[in-house]
Amino acid sequence: MKKIDRYIGQSVLSGVLLVLTTLVGLFAFFSFIEEVDDIGKHNYGLWQAIEYVLLEIPQNIYDLFPTASLLGSLIGLGLLANNNELTVLRAAGVSIGRITIAVLKMSLLLTIISMLIGETLGPICRKISCDCAIRTTTDVF
């Protein structure tokens, strides 16, 4: 059963990471486009805009994780179903509850990691990015 749990977990993990990477990349891209308007004002340059966007990524991960988790799990399980691997597991005697437990184990692990990022790294990076943006877009030091 450990191999089955690991296999299902790997499928869910790859789906979640794919969706999370895509969503965070899109949010970072649009955030950068938004920051481009401020480049050249006061001391705000390209590097400061990139720094601001990169420091916002941990908070974006935390904010987007629930959506990425849901979509990634559906994609991961959908790929297993598309390749008839779920049917083979069911034919081998693995119950739906057992498959669900394997998905929940991976989801719990990802949720704990997301909470650690969101409650520790996210606020720290958000504060640093806001401080840098304020410092470079105003004349007051």
C-alpha positions in Angstrom: 0.0 0.0 0.0 2.9 2.4 0.6 3.8 2.2 -3.1 0.3 2.9 -4.1 0.1 5.9 -1.7 3.4 7.2 -3.0 2.3 6.8 -6.6 -1.0 8.6 -6.1 0.7 11.2 -4.0 3.3 11.8 -6.6 0.6 12.3 -9.2 -1.3 14.7 -7.0 1.9 16.6 -6.1 2.9 17.0 -9.7 -0.5 18.4 -10.6 -0.5 20.8 -7.6 3.0 22.0 -8.4 2.2 22.5 -12.0 -0.9 24.6 -11.3 0.8 26.5 -8.4 3.8 27.3 -10.6 1.5 28.5 -13.4 -0.7 30.7 -11.2 2.2 32.2 -9.3 4.0 32.9 -12.6 1.0 34.6 -14.0 0.5 36.7 -10.8 4.2 37.6 -10.8 4.1 38.6 -14.4 1.0 40.8 -14.0 2.5 42.3 -10.8 5.6 43.1 -12.7 3.6 44.7 -15.5 1.9 46.8 -12.9 5.3 47.9 -11.4 6.7 48.8 -14.8 4.5 52.0 -14.7 6.5 53.2 -11.6 10.0 52.6 -13.1 11.8 55.9 -13.4 9.9 57.7 -10.7 12.1 58.8 -7.9 14.7 56.1 -7.2 12.5 53.2 -8.4 14.3 51.3 -11.1 14.1 47.9 -12.9 15.9 46.1 -10.1 13.6 47.5 -7.4 10.6 46.4 -9.4 12.0 42.9 -9.8 12.9 42.7 -6.1 9.3 43.8 -5.2 7.7 41.1 -7.4 10.1 38.4 -6.1 9.4 39.3 -2.5 5.6 39.1 -3.1 5.9 35.5 -4.4 5.7 33.7 -0.9 2.5 35.6 -0.1 1.1 34.7 -3.6 1.9 31.0 -2.9 0.0 31.2 0.3 -2.9 33.0 -1.3 -3.1 30.7 -4.3 -2.5 27.4 -2.6 -6.2 26.4 -2.1 -7.0 27.0 -5.7 -3.9 25.2 -6.9 -4.5 22.3 -4.5 -8.0 21.7 -5.8 -7.1 22.1 -9.5 -3.9 20.1 -9.2 -5.6 17.3 -7.4 -8.2 17.1 -10.1 -5.5 17.2 -12.8 -3.4 14.5 -11.1 -6.4 12.2 -10.5 -7.7 13.0 -14.0 -4.4 11.8 -15.5 -4.6 8.6 -13.5 -8.2 8.1 -14.6 -7.3 8.9 -18.3 -4.6 6.3 -18.3 -7.0 3.8 -16.6 -4.7 3.5 -13.6 -7.5 4.2 -11.2 -9.5 1.4 -12.8 -6.5 -1.0 -12.4 -6.2 0.0 -8.8 -9.9 -0.7 -8.2 -9.6 -4.0 -10.0 -6.7 -4.9 -7.8 -8.8 -4.5 -4.8 -7.9 -1.0 -3.7 -11.0 0.8 -2.3 -12.1 4.3 -3.1 -11.5 5.2 0.6 -7.9 4.0 0.3 -7.3 6.1 -2.8 -8.9 9.1 -1.0 -6.6 8.6 2.0 -3.6 8.6 -0.3 -4.7 11.9 -1.8 -5.5 13.4 1.7 -2.0 12.4 3.0 -0.4 14.4 0.2 -2.8 17.3 0.6 -2.1 17.4 4.4 1.6 17.6 3.7 1.2 20.4 1.2 -1.1 22.3 3.5 1.4 22.2 6.3 4.1 23.4 4.0 1.8 26.2 2.7 0.9 27.2 6.2 4.6 27.4 7.2 5.3 29.6 4.1 2.2 31.8 4.7 2.7 32.3 8.4 6.5 32.8 8.5 8.0 33.7 5.2 5.0 35.4 3.6 4.5 38.3 6.1 8.3 38.9 6.4 8.8 39.2 2.6 5.6 41.3 2.3 6.9 43.8 4.9 10.3 44.0 3.2 8.7 44.5 -0.2 6.4 47.2 1.1 9.3 49.0 2.9 11.4 48.9 -0.2 8.6 50.2 -2.4 7.9 53.0 0.0 11.5 53.9 0.4 12.2 54.0 -3.3 9.0 55.7 -4.5 9.2 58.6 -2.0 11.8 61.2 -1.4 11.7 60.7 2.4 14.4 58.4 3.8 
